[in-house]
Amino acid sequence: MAAAGQDPLRVGFVGAGRMAEAIAQGLIRAGKVEAQQVLASAPTDRNLCHFQALGCQTTHSNQEVLQSCSLVIFATKPQVLPAVLTEVAPVVTAEHILVSVAAGVSLSTLEELLPPKTRVLRVSPNLPCLVQEGAMVMARGLHAGNNEARLLQNLLEACGQCEEVPEAYVDIHTALGGSGVAFVCMFSEALAEGAVKMGMPSSLAHRIATQTLLGTAKMLQQEGQHPAQLRTDVLTPAGTTIYGLHALEQGGLRAAAMNAVEAATCRAKELSRK
């Protein structure tokens, strides 16, 4: 929220898909921005209805978003972002802070397509932003200073955890935080199916697997322990856990997970070069 005597912050979204909606919803629920101070644009009404349901303003004009808002988040598909930036460049001013959540579009590309000295930042979000439990990283461009970085970080923390990193880490985050959601879902599915194999009903097994992941994550986060320490705390000599861990090691779980992050990172870097 704006301080007393200040104009309220107006936040714009160019692109109105799930990630844009998740960020807007987090900002509004946390009281960071008033719904009527959010303006979103998209080519059709298909996704804008979700913003309207939040109480936000909508338009089909990308330039109108820039003309109305000082902080603008570009949440278009990566392949259309260059054309969108070219379209809005004539109305970009020194007052704007522009943020891209498009995967694979570098800060240097963003800066090349916009007027000189435009303040640009890049954010890599992930799907749990939809439930305000996202794991995000942000990187600043050449002309974005500490004030812009602090403002954006403060806003995005309404959607989860947000840390500033060098841009070189963004592709790694795409693999770890972005693709990692799918990796964790596969592990949760496998845990539950193991229980089903041993005779537990499927719905119960999936509920327990999900809660086990949630509880473990909270313990790691709240207690600040290294995962190896918490794993050791669960072990007892000749108990069930060490037998199960031995089976996981024989199956190559650790190497498979590391290889998955490596493969996804390499693919993210490939896409960034296109």
C-alpha positions as CSV (number, residue, x, y, z in Angstrom):
1,M,0.0,0.0,0.0
2,A,1.1,3.6,-0.6
3,A,2.1,5.7,2.4
4,A,-0.3,8.5,3.5
5,G,-0.1,11.4,1.0
6,Q,1.4,9.3,-1.8
7,D,-0.5,8.2,-4.9
8,P,-1.3,4.5,-4.6
9,L,1.0,2.1,-6.5
10,R,-0.6,1.1,-9.8
11,V,0.6,-2.3,-11.1
12,G,0.1,-3.5,-14.7
13,F,0.1,-6.9,-16.3
14,V,0.7,-7.4,-19.9
15,G,-0.5,-11.0,-20.4
16,A,-3.2,-12.4,-18.1
17,G,-2.4,-16.1,-17.8
18,R,-2.2,-18.3,-14.7
19,M,1.1,-16.9,-13.5
20,A,0.0,-13.3,-13.9
21,E,-3.3,-14.1,-12.1
22,A,-1.3,-15.8,-9.3
23,I,0.9,-12.8,-8.7
24,A,-2.0,-10.4,-8.9
25,Q,-4.0,-12.5,-6.4
26,G,-1.1,-12.6,-4.0
27,L,-0.5,-8.9,-4.1
28,I,-4.2,-8.1,-3.5
29,R,-4.7,-10.7,-0.8
30,A,-1.6,-9.5,1.1
31,G,-2.8,-5.9,0.8
32,K,0.3,-4.8,-1.2
33,V,-1.9,-3.3,-3.9
34,E,-5.6,-2.4,-4.1
35,A,-7.5,-4.4,-6.7
36,Q,-8.7,-1.3,-8.5
37,Q,-5.1,-0.2,-8.9
38,V,-4.3,-3.3,-11.0
39,L,-4.7,-3.1,-14.8
40,A,-4.3,-6.2,-17.0
41,S,-4.2,-6.6,-20.8
42,A,-4.7,-9.6,-23.0
43,P,-5.8,-10.0,-26.7
44,T,-9.1,-11.7,-25.7
45,D,-11.4,-11.8,-22.7
46,R,-10.7,-15.5,-22.0
47,N,-8.2,-14.8,-19.2
48,L,-9.2,-11.3,-18.3
49,C,-12.4,-12.6,-16.6
50,H,-10.2,-13.9,-13.8
51,F,-8.7,-10.4,-13.2
52,Q,-12.2,-8.9,-13.3
53,A,-13.3,-11.4,-10.7
54,L,-10.5,-10.1,-8.4
55,G,-11.9,-6.6,-8.9
56,C,-9.1,-5.5,-11.3
57,Q,-9.4,-3.3,-14.3
58,T,-8.8,-4.9,-17.8
59,T,-8.1,-3.8,-21.3
60,H,-7.1,-5.2,-24.7
61,S,-4.4,-2.4,-25.1
62,N,-0.9,-3.1,-24.0
63,Q,0.0,0.5,-24.4
64,E,-2.8,1.5,-22.1
65,V,-1.2,-0.6,-19.3
66,L,2.1,1.3,-19.7
67,Q,0.3,4.7,-19.8
68,S,-1.6,3.9,-16.6
69,C,0.9,2.0,-14.5
70,S,4.5,2.7,-13.3
71,L,5.3,-0.9,-12.4
72,V,4.5,-3.3,-15.3
73,I,4.9,-7.1,-15.2
74,F,5.2,-8.8,-18.6
75,A,3.7,-12.3,-18.4
76,T,3.4,-13.2,-22.0
77,K,4.6,-16.3,-23.7
78,P,8.4,-16.0,-24.4
79,Q,8.1,-16.2,-28.1
80,V,5.7,-13.2,-28.3
81,L,7.5,-11.0,-25.8
82,P,9.9,-9.3,-28.2
83,A,7.0,-8.2,-30.4
84,V,5.1,-6.9,-27.3
85,L,8.1,-4.9,-26.1
86,T,8.6,-3.4,-29.5
87,E,4.9,-2.4,-29.5
88,V,5.0,-0.7,-26.1
89,A,8.5,0.8,-26.3
90,P,7.2,4.2,-27.6
91,V,5.3,4.8,-24.4
92,V,8.0,3.6,-22.0
93,T,9.3,6.5,-19.8
94,A,12.0,7.0,-17.1
95,E,9.3,6.5,-14.5
96,H,8.6,2.9,-15.4
97,I,9.9,-0.2,-13.7
98,L,9.4,-3.2,-16.1
99,V,9.5,-6.8,-15.0
100,S,9.6,-9.9,-17.2
101,V,8.5,-13.3,-16.0
102,A,9.0,-14.9,-19.4
103,A,11.4,-17.8,-19.3
104,G,14.4,-17.8,-21.6
105,V,14.4,-14.0,-22.4
106,S,17.6,-12.4,-21.0
107,L,18.0,-9.0,-19.5
108,S,20.2,-7.9,-22.3
109,T,17.5,-8.8,-24.8
110,L,14.9,-6.9,-22.8
111,E,17.1,-3.9,-22.6
112,E,17.9,-4.0,-26.3
113,L,14.2,-3.9,-27.2
114,L,13.4,-1.0,-24.8
115,P,14.5,2.7,-24.7
116,P,18.0,3.4,-23.3
117,K,18.3,3.3,-19.5
118,T,15.0,1.6,-18.9
119,R,14.8,0.0,-15.5
120,V,14.3,-3.7,-16.1
121,L,14.2,-6.8,-13.8
122,R,13.7,-10.4,-14.6
123,V,11.8,-12.8,-12.3
124,S,11.6,-16.6,-12.4
125,P,8.4,-17.7,-10.6
126,N,7.0,-21.2,-10.2
127,L,3.5,-22.8,-10.0
128,P,3.1,-22.7,-6.2
129,C,2.7,-19.0,-6.5
130,L,-0.9,-19.9,-7.2
131,V,-1.2,-20.8,-3.5
132,Q,1.2,-18.1,-2.2
133,E,4.0,-20.6,-1.6
134,G,6.1,-19.8,-4.6
135,A,9.9,-20.1,-4.8
136,M,11.1,-17.2,-6.9
137,V,14.3,-15.6,-7.9
138,M,14.9,-12.1,-9.4
139,A,17.7,-10.5,-11.3
140,R,18.1,-6.8,-12.0
141,G,19.2,-5.2,-15.3
142,L,21.9,-2.5,-15.7
143,H,19.7,0.4,-14.8
144,A,17.6,-1.1,-12.0
145,G,18.9,0.0,-8.6
146,N,18.5,-1.0,-5.0
147,N,15.2,0.8,-4.6
148,E,13.6,-1.0,-7.6
149,A,14.9,-4.4,-6.4
150,R,13.6,-3.8,-2.9
151,L,10.2,-2.7,-4.1
152,L,9.8,-5.7,-6.4
153,Q,11.0,-8.2,-3.8
154,N,8.7,-6.8,-1.2
155,L,5.7,-7.1,-3.5
156,L,6.6,-10.6,-4.7
157,E,7.0,-12.0,-1.2
158,A,3.2,-11.8,-1.1
159,C,3.4,-14.9,-3.4
160,G,6.0,-16.8,-1.5
161,Q,9.8,-16.7,-1.1
162,C,11.7,-14.3,-3.4
163,E,15.5,-13.9,-3.5
164,E,17.7,-11.7,-5.6
165,V,20.4,-13.6,-7.6
166,P,22.8,-13.1,-10.5
167,E,21.1,-13.7,-13.8
168,A,23.3,-16.8,-14.3
169,Y,21.2,-18.5,-11.7
170,V,17.9,-18.0,-13.4
171,D,18.2,-20.9,-15.7
172,I,19.2,-23.1,-12.8
173,H,16.1,-21.9,-10.9
174,T,14.0,-22.8,-13.9
175,A,15.1,-26.4,-13.5
176,L,15.1,-26.5,-9.7
177,G,12.1,-24.4,-8.8
178,G,10.1,-24.6,-12.0
179,S,10.6,-28.1,-13.3
180,G,11.3,-29.2,-9.8
181,V,7.5,-29.0,-9.1
182,A,7.0,-31.8,-11.6
183,F,9.9,-33.8,-10.2
184,V,8.4,-33.6,-6.6
185,C,5.0,-34.6,-8.0
186,M,6.5,-37.7,-9.6
187,F,8.2,-38.6,-6.3
188,S,4.9,-38.1,-4.4
189,E,3.1,-40.2,-6.9
190,A,5.7,-43.0,-6.6
191,L,5.5,-42.9,-2.8
192,A,1.8,-43.3,-2.9
193,E,1.9,-46.1,-5.5
194,G,4.3,-48.0,-3.3
195,A,1.7,-47.9,-0.5
196,V,-1.0,-49.0,-3.0
197,K,1.2,-51.9,-4.0
198,M,1.3,-53.0,-0.3
199,G,-2.5,-52.8,0.1
200,M,-3.4,-49.2,1.0
201,P,-6.4,-47.5,-0.8
202,S,-5.1,-45.1,-3.5
203,S,-6.9,-41.9,-2.2
204,L,-5.6,-42.5,1.3
205,A,-2.1,-43.2,0.1
206,H,-2.0,-40.0,-2.0
207,R,-3.3,-37.9,0.9
208,I,-0.6,-39.3,3.3
209,A,2.2,-38.8,0.7
210,T,1.1,-35.2,0.1
211,Q,1.0,-34.4,3.8
212,T,4.3,-36.1,4.4
213,L,5.9,-33.9,1.8
214,L,4.3,-30.8,3.2
215,G,5.3,-31.6,6.8
216,T,8.9,-32.4,5.8
217,A,9.2,-29.2,3.9
218,K,7.9,-27.2,6.8
219,M,10.4,-28.8,9.2
220,L,13.3,-28.1,6.8
221,Q,12.2,-24.5,6.4
222,Q,11.3,-23.7,10.0
223,E,14.2,-25.5,11.7
224,G,16.8,-24.6,9.0
225,Q,18.3,-28.1,9.0
226,H,20.2,-29.6,6.2
227,P,18.1,-32.5,4.7
228,A,20.7,-35.0,5.6
229,Q,20.3,-34.1,9.3
230,L,16.6,-34.6,9.2
231,R,17.0,-37.8,7.3
232,T,19.4,-39.1,10.0
233,D,17.0,-38.2,12.7
234,V,14.4,-40.6,11.2
235,L,16.9,-43.5,11.1
236,T,17.1,-46.3,13.7
237,P,19.5,-49.2,13.5
238,A,18.1,-52.0,11.5
239,G,14.8,-50.2,11.2
240,T,12.4,-49.7,8.3
241,T,13.9,-46.4,7.1
242,I,17.4,-47.6,6.5
243,Y,16.1,-50.5,4.6
244,G,14.0,-48.2,2.4
245,L,16.8,-45.8,1.9
246,H,19.1,-48.6,0.8
247,A,16.4,-49.6,-1.8
248,L,16.3,-45.9,-3.0
249,E,20.1,-45.8,-3.3
250,Q,20.1,-49.1,-5.3
251,G,17.5,-47.6,-7.6
252,G,19.7,-44.5,-8.2
253,L,17.3,-41.9,-6.8
254,R,20.0,-39.4,-5.8
255,A,21.8,-39.5,-9.2
256,A,18.5,-39.5,-11.1
257,A,17.3,-36.3,-9.3
258,M,20.7,-34.6,-9.9
259,N,20.6,-35.6,-13.6
260,A,17.1,-34.3,-13.9
261,V,18.1,-30.8,-12.6
262,E,21.1,-30.8,-14.9
263,A,19.1,-31.8,-18.0
264,A,16.4,-29.2,-17.3
265,T,19.0,-26.5,-16.7
266,C,20.8,-27.4,-20.0
267,R,17.5,-27.2,-21.8
268,A,16.7,-23.8,-20.2
269,K,20.1,-22.5,-21.4
270,E,19.4,-23.8,-24.9
271,L,16.1,-22.0,-25.0
272,S,17.7,-18.8,-23.8
273,R,20.1,-18.8,-26.7
274,K,17.3,-19.1,-29.3
